[in-house]
Every structure is written in C-alpha cells, then in structure tokens.
Amino acid sequence: MDKRFRHAGVTLIEILVVVALVAILQSLAVPSFAAMLNSARMTMAVNSLFSSLLLARSEAIKRNARVVVCKSANGATCVTSGGWEQGWIVFHDANNNGARDDGEDLVLQQAALPSSIRFSGNSPVVNYISYTPIGSASYTSGAFQAGTLTACNVSATPVEARQIVISSAGRPRTVKTTVDECS
C-alpha cells in the first residue's frame, strides 16, 4: 500500500475525552455566567432608580416646586404596598401631599423590574422620596427625609446587594453590601 494516501482520523476514545472536557468546562462556566447576569440585572435596577432620584432632584430645583418619586404598580398613581421592584413614577407634586393627583405632571414612569429582584426601602423612604425646590429631601410635613433603598436578587442565603443611601441634603449615593437573605 502506498504511504502517501494514509488516512488520518480520531479514535472513539479521543472524541469521548474531548466531550468530557467540554462538559466539565461548561458545568463550571454556567453558574458563574448566571451570577454575572443576576448581578448585571441588579446593577441596572439600582442605576435606574438612582438616575430617577437625580432627575427628581434636578426637576424640583428647575421647577422651583416639590417633585416626588413614589412606588407605582400602574405607572399613574402611588401605592403604599409592595416594594419598589413593582415600578415607580416621578411627578410634580403641585399640592405638596406626596401623592399624584389629577392634573399633576408625570415626569417619568418606570416599569416593573425583573421578578428575581427585590427593592425595598427603610421606613423613611418605604413609600416615596420627596424633593424640595432647594434639592433637599423632605417629607410633606417639612421634616428632612433621609433613608436607604436596598436591592438584591431573591435568595434564602446571604447574597450581594446594592443600596442607594439618600442623605439629609437629598443627595443619593450607591453602596455595595451583603444581606442575610432576600425575599
């Protein structure tokens, strides 16, 4: 037989080794990819609310009037139940009552966040954040309003979270943290 036309190929064992290696690498990559996607979704949610707060603060200064950010399930009115993950609105609060009434300008409407994200506020900011014409956060009663909003991916175990901390001057900032659980 002529050696110039020798057939080259792979054996069954070589194919099985390659398939096994690919399976092992894939099993290592999938969990870290899912964690990266969850982290990106949470960061997107925090950035969205953060930019809404900055918008509300600048609108209050520009309009020389109170502007409110509140939780909203329907994109038109404020709600007091549920978390911030159901969505929120930014509006000009002409009558200074902290709730959107007929005739008050809607500045921004944010739709609900992915179902894997929870976004809650501590008691000062559980329902709304209100900005005055000088850019400070205050309740409709006039008392200063400072608080923390926490976003996390649903988990029964300790998980990474992001917080938006609103100072007494109304300036928001973000912080990375860990929560014991997120439900």
Beta strands, then each sheet from edge to edge (+ up, - down):
strand 1: 67-71
strand 2: 88-92
strand 3: 106-110
strand 4: 117-121
strand 5: 128-131
strand 6: 147-153
strand 7: 159-166
strand 8: 172-179
sheet 1: 3+ 2- 1+ 5-
sheet 2: 4+ 6- 7+ 8-
end
